[in-house]
Structures are given as structure tokens and as C-alpha cells.
Amino acid sequence: MTDLHWLPEMPDWRARLRGLPSGPGSTWDNAVALAGARINFVLTNALDETLRRLLAGPPDGLATKPVRLAVLGSSTLTHLLPAIRVAGLRRGIWIDTYENEYGQYWKELSDRASALHEFRPTAVLLALDAHDLTAGVTAAMDPDAAEAALTEVTERIRSTWRMARETLRCPVLHQAALPVHPPLLGNNEHRLAGSRAAFLARLNARVRTIADEEGVDILAVDTRAAYDGLRAWHDPGLWHRAKQEVSLAAAPMYGDLVGRWMAAKQGRSFKCLVLDLDNTVWGGVIGDDGMEGIVLGQGSPLGEAYVAFQDYARELSRRGVILAVCSKNDEANALEPFEKHPDMVLRRGDIASFVANWSDKAGNIRAIAEELNIGLDSLVFIDDNPFERNLVRQELPMVAVPEVSDDPTAFPITLADAGYFEGLAVTDEDRERTSQYQGNKSRDALKASATDLPAYLRGLEMQLITKSFDRLGLQRIVQLINKSNQFNLTTRRYTDEDVIAVMADPDAFGLQLRLLDRFGDNGVIAIVIGRLQPNKDLLIDTWLMSCRVLGRQVEPTTLNLIAREAGKLGARRLVGEYIPTKKNAMVKDHYVKLGFAERETDPSGGSRAVLDLATFTPAETFIHVTEG
């Protein structure tokens, strides 16, 4: 169960590895494709070794930020590093790794002159083994002694996190303890205070609680091992011979779990699940079998499996995943079960984009991405038909297409195992995402009926709520900063600590902007960070917006707010910076369109533009601004 079963097999994989081209861009792209195949520990290591031989570092122009990951622990971790790097490759992320000298993680953390600090990690993974964590715990302990030991270990872990964050100033991922100790009492092991097995279970629960308090994320290998079976993850023989707690066979899955976290940190998790209908959402073909003939609902094991899959998809929607439909069908036939079938869990209102016609699915998926205004690399497409899966993989390699059988009982498991929708937290905006897209359709209808643009904008009855950065909105602020790519002038990525530092800086400001209108709450749609320079220029360090609110006068209204905040800091001019990426070309001329004078350009396509606040006149818009 530790194999990456959702990835397709590639029969000519070894030949393609041997033939990897030597040019940086082509080497990387072909290696990414190889990482997207179902490969084991041996092939994972071969791919990592080949890529590192051909490329000394990340190629230019990557849409992702390179990562320097320090893997710190008390056991042997070397065998996990290639799998972590390949998991990053699978997601288009270059990862360099560092492993502490055996057992010396605390010494290296506390020594500012150590190789760890010289490595300057941008992320830390703390992987403490079960034997280290339970050292000194014995069955002879009474409850008070066991509780004291638990508190001591928990506080040691907390201290390690704080040391890492204070000295390295980067996010921390903590590996939950693997439950490797055999039970002493049996089914009621929790009643033996000094049981190491019970101790680890209590420790994992306690660590999750303090991780939420400290802003640390969890690598849930304990949950994964419970699902796959401990023997798939841990080989006692390997532990005694080489102090490898995680087995070789489990390394690719371990690496993938780390890779998902890296992707989520960079806002690279997928956003939308695109559903085929016939034999995917229900059994049978709606156009041939009719609504009475499709397999769905109670009384049939297969019908119940389709209901369970629909329920899983709806639960994903409730936590923020967008749902779409892409089906080869007459639209009226495809819609009928959503509107009339008593056992349908999904309803039309759950679907943000519904495309049913006889065009090819690759083209329809492009249309879905365009309608939702998200990148193709944000889509996951699930279809029972291998022909359609392979077609989409060939035409749209950036779209994730899990390998599934024709057994619907496996659909939820496959999506969950693949970790496409890995998240770090859930915000109110995530829960309201489907309704926000439904609101966009109402806005488009109003726009179509309006006689002119001012009439449309006036009819929206827009209200922009502006708030300074605060801890209540911290999760959403960090989430937006790390996942926004298109309308993002600089695409700088910030951690919780970075945002908190902005809040504490008297020469900086951070704004979070929420847009409401007559059709609902669009949520927090813009983030701005401004920094006062010694020469009294106000540098717009970060300006990002949701693309779904473009063309509604949010841009000039935001500039009015930036100018106001800059004036409070005593600034004389605004300096707007544009740093180009593969995805943000749409904002290349953003500042010039707002009246800035372009002063500097560079060969990469970046630029700086200046606005004199002494001559600035706030724009008049149809947006009413209020303080949050």
C-alpha cells in the first residue's frame, strides 16, 4: 500500500531515464514527467541521481520557489532524501536537502557556526524516532511518572521548534512518531501508564495540540502507517542494522507526504476536482439507460459506492475544493439526475462549472479553467475511461489525472492517497468558495443586462472592507500570499513569522481587503504590504489580488488606500515594483495604467515605477470603503 498507486505506469520509463536530454529546461521538464510515473524506491533513487548529475541547480524560469530543506532527526534519514527531492520534482519544485550528523540535531541547531546554519534552510523537517522519544519510559512507571515523562518530552519538542524558528527563521514540519513499539497489555494498552506504545499515542495527540499553538505543521506518518499497516513502514531488522526507522519501500510515500506539504506551503495544491459523470458519478450511461436505469443509491452495493464517492466530493467542496463537471453527454440528460434523482448527493448548486457536450474533454477542461479563472495546473480530472485519461494526460500534462479502475469504491481512496488537495488550514473563504463562484455567474448576468459599464458597476453595490493585518486573519493572509500567482506584482512568499514581523514594524503596513456586493461576500480578495524606505519612498513590497474581481475598480480603490497609508508614514512617493514570473505577465503594466511613471527596467522584464504623492488625486469609484 505504500506504492504511489494513483500515478500511471510508464512502460518505457528506464529508456526515457537513460535518454534524459542535457539542456537545463528540457532535462527538468522530462524529469518532471518521469517523476509523475509510478516508481519504487530503486527507480526513485535512480531518477534523483541522474537529475543531480545533469543539473547543478534549478533551471531558470521555474514558477515555484526552490527549497532548502533541513531534515533533522535522531536516526538515519539519508535513504529518505532522494524520495523527498523527487517528490518536489513531481510538483515542479527544486529541493536541496541537508541531514544533520547522526543524533546531533540539537547541537547543530544551537551552534550558529554549524554546517546546518551555513546551509541556511528555508524549511525544517524534525523527524525524531520512537526509541529516542521513549528513552527512559518503562512499564514500571506509575501514572504520575508517565505524565511527567510525557510533559518533559513534549516541552523538549516545543523547545526544538522554537530554536529552529528563532535561529533559522523558517517554517517547521514535525514528523509524528511511528508506533513501532509492540504492546505489552493488548487491547487495553492505554491502561498501562508506562507502556511505550501507549506513551507514543498520547505523545502524538499532545504534539498535535501544541503544534496548533506554535504554528507548526504535522507530517502524519502515524496515520499513514495505521492505514497501510506498520510492517509496510517499519522493518525491525533495518532498525537494528542501520537505525532506519522508515523502511526503504516506504521512502517514496514518505517523500510524497513531504512534497505535498512543500506544495501547500507554496500555494501549489490543486484547487478544483473535475468529474466525469457516466460510470464515475453514477453507474451506467445516462443517455442510454435513462434516469431510471443508472446505478445509484441504496439497495445496490455498486449504487452505494457511487453515493459514497459523491459524498466524498461534496465534503471536499465544503472544505474549499471547487467542483466541476466535464462529460460527453447532451447537457439536458447530464443535468437531469442532479435535479431529479432522489439518491443524488451532489446537486447542481454544488458544481461551479458544468460542461456537458460532445467536444473532446481536453478542450472542455480548458474551457472550465477559463470559466473559473484558474490555471490548468489547478485541476484534477477523474474519469473511469482509460482512453479519456490518457488523452487528457497527453494534451494537458499540467492537469492531474489519477489512475483509477472501474471500481467506484476506490475513487475516494485514490483521491485521498494522492494528496492533491493537501491543505494546511481551512478558512471561512475556503468554505464559501462554491457560493462565491455561483455569485460570479449572477454578476456576469448583471453585466450582460447592463447598458454600460458604469451601470453594471453601480448595480453591484460594492463595499470594500479594509483592515490592517491581524492575527485573526493570519491564516488567510499567508494562504493568499503563498498561492496567488497571476495578479501578483512581486510573488514574494511569506511565512507566518514574516507577516507578524510586518505587523510589528512601525515603518510598514499590511492591508487585507474584503469585497462584498449585492450577490454575496467575495471574501478577502487583496493583500498589500508597504515598506517605508530611508529616503521616504514607500515601496509596495507586495500587491496581490484575486483575478475574479478584476474590472470592478478594485485596483484604483486599493491605490487610494495605499496612498492614504503611505501618507500616515510620512512617505513622499510610491514605488511600485514588478518582478516577472511565468504566470504574472497580466500585471506587467499595472502601475503605468494607474498613473505611475516607469523609471527603471531590467533585462529580465522587471520594472519599477514611481508616483509622486504630492500630485496624486484619489480616483473616484463606485466602491464604498469601510474600516473593518
Buried (B, 14 or more C-beta within 10 A) or exposed (E): EBBBBBBBEBEEBEEBBEEBEEEBEEBBBBBBBBBBBBBBBEBBBBBBEBBEEBBEEBBEEBBBBEBBBBBBBBBBBEBBBBBBBBBBBBBBBBBBBBBBEEBBBBEBBEEEEBEBBEBEBBBBBBBBBBBBBBEEBEEEBEEEBBEEBBEEBBEEBBEBBEBBBEBBBBBBBBBBBBBBBEBEEEEEBEEBBBBBBBBBBBBBEBBBEBBEEBBBBBBBBBEBBEBBEBEBBBBEEBBEEBBBBBBBBBBBBBBBBBBBBBBBBBBBBBBBBBBBBBBBBBBBBBBEBEBEEBBBBEEBEBBBBBBBBBEBBBEBBBEBBBBBBBBBBBEEBBBBBBEEBEBBBBEEEBBBBBBBBEEBBBEBBBBBBEBBEBBBBBBBBBBBBEEBBEBBBEBBBEBBBBBBEEEBBBBBBBBBBBBBBBBBEEBEBBBBBBBBBBBBEBBEEBBEEBEEEEEBBEBBEBBBBBBBBEEEBBBBBBBBBBBBBBBBBBBBBBBBBBBBBBBEEEEBBBBBBBBBBEBBBBBBBBBBBBBBEEEEBBBBBBBBBBBBBEEBBBBBBBBBBBBBBBEEBEBEBBBBBBBBBEBBEEBBBBBBEBBBEBEEEEEEEBBBBBBEBEEBEEBEBBBEBEEE
